[in-house]
Amino acid sequence: MNLGIAGKVAVVSGSSSGLGKAVAYALAAEGVKLVLFARSAAALQAIASDIEQKHGVPVLAIAGDMRITGDVERLVAGLQQKFGAPDILIVNTGRPPKPMVEVLKENDDARWEDAYQTQLRGAVHVANRIVPLMLGRGWGRVIAITSATVKQPMPWHGLSTIFRAGVTAYMKHLANEIAAQGVTVNTVCPGLIDTVFRKPEEVAERMKLIPLQRMGRADEFAATVAYLASEQAGFITGASLHVDGGAVASLY
Ligand SMILES: NC(=O)c1ccc[n+]([C@@H]2O[C@H](COP(=O)([O-])OP(=O)(O)OC[C@H]3O[C@@H](n4cnc5c(N)ncnc54)[C@H](OP(=O)(O)O)[C@@H]3O)[C@@H](O)[C@H]2O)c1
């Protein structure tokens, strides 16, 4: 399907690996120009060069930390200088702190602060600076990557559930506030997607809860995000869509 977004400009945070990287490739395959943002400068630059070569779209790589105001300001300045205003914003963040433990054992202020800054504050920070640049143009797409834990809390994922629920709430408010501007805002909630090494026993345990009996692939996840960024998805806003092989057990 032609998603009707060729020539649009997308900012993808957290795009040096995993889901963010896969989303960058999926958008580039549709002819979308990209601004990539993550901390690992070398990885980001290598991805930018590869995408430019494979898909023939211009890609700007900006190394920075979503939690740091000055870095997000550099992202905005670089974006504006190279492309002007963005059309699409993908808000992807880093992972919650390891090891995963029960919430009652989460007594370390540093872990709470890390989870807050990485998942909630970083996401809000990027959205608050980029979204205003998208307004007044009649069209836009904002998509935040959260986690299936916001729909069905999983054991030991408290710090993920708690702050991503905050991201979900933020995005729902944003969806209502800017819908009249033609900008849709949605969240996509990954279940178990095969992006990083996981212990076989952890995978085996999680598999019991996945009706499709396998991990998801990053390209499958990215295709869902690309669809939500499409012209065709123009009537979907304020939604939270889980991509999880059926693992979320609730009706919605
Ligand atoms: N894969 C899954 O099964 C799954 C399931 C549920 C939820 N999720 C969530 O989905 C998100 C992506 O997952 P993933 O599997 O793709 O993880 P990943 O491979 O670790 O990717 C995280 C990305 O975020 C970037 N990042 C981390 N901290 C950052 C910061 N402070 N500022 C800017 N960029 C930062 C990382 O790059 P740098 O290190 O270079 O900054 C990387 O590009 C994570 O929040 C994860 O918790 C994933």
The ligand as an ORCA input file, in Angstrom:
! r2SCAN-3c Opt
* xyz 0 1
  N      11.266     -4.595     22.374
  C      10.277     -4.925     23.191
  O       9.903     -6.099     23.317
  C       9.585     -3.853     23.986
  C       8.440     -4.213     24.715
  C       7.788     -3.216     25.453
  C       8.285     -1.928     25.476
  N       9.417     -1.632     24.758
  C       9.930     -0.264     24.826
  O      10.069      0.273     23.533
  C      11.203      1.162     23.502
  C      12.167      0.702     22.429
  O      12.561     -0.623     22.728
  P      13.764     -1.343     21.979
  O      13.578     -2.787     22.206
  O      13.876     -0.854     20.603
  O      14.987     -0.813     22.879
  P      16.446     -0.351     22.475
  O      16.964     -1.188     21.354
  O      17.209     -0.291     23.748
  O      16.229      1.109     21.894
  C      16.096      2.250     22.692
  C      16.497      3.454     21.860
  O      16.347      4.626     22.641
  C      17.579      5.351     22.630
  N      17.709      6.058     23.904
  C      17.802      5.516     25.142
  N      17.898      6.478     26.068
  C      17.895      7.655     25.383
  C      18.014      9.016     25.779
  N      18.112      9.370     27.075
  N      17.987      9.970     24.826
  C      17.874      9.639     23.528
  N      17.768      8.374     23.086
  C      17.782      7.390     24.008
  C      18.655      4.294     22.422
  O      19.802      4.819     21.816
  P      21.084      5.405     22.597
  O      21.461      4.423     23.633
  O      22.047      5.559     21.472
  O      20.647      6.726     23.152
  C      17.937      3.396     21.415
  O      18.056      3.941     20.116
  C      11.813      1.106     24.905
  O      11.280      2.165     25.669
  C      11.335     -0.227     25.433
  O      11.324     -0.279     26.838
  C      10.070     -2.564     24.020
*
